[in-house]
Amino acid sequence: MKVPRAGTRAAGVLTDSEEQVARLVQQGMRNRDIAAALHYSPRTVEVYLSRIYTKLSVSSRLELARRLDTRR
């Protein structure tokens, strides 16, 4: 599966796929488990995480989980 190229969404706004990946990270899942759950390759999950980290200005899974908690 190809990951769509980054679009023109506002900073901090995640696509539906990025949101799915981010929520699974928040639940404590590993990249390979996320890949299996969403039928992606582990590399696709890495690409999504890289984009998510950039969009949300975070640098770790823990920071991502905390940021998601504050977005609710």
Sequence and secondary structure as in RCSB ss.txt:
>XXXX:A:sequence
MKVPRAGTRAAGVLTDSEEQVARLVQQGMRNRDIAAALHYSPRTVEVYLSRIYTKLSVSSRLELARRLDTRR
>XXXX:A:secstr
          TT   HHHHHHHHHHHTT  HHHHHHHHT  HHHHHHHHHHHHHHHT  SHHHHHHHHHHH 
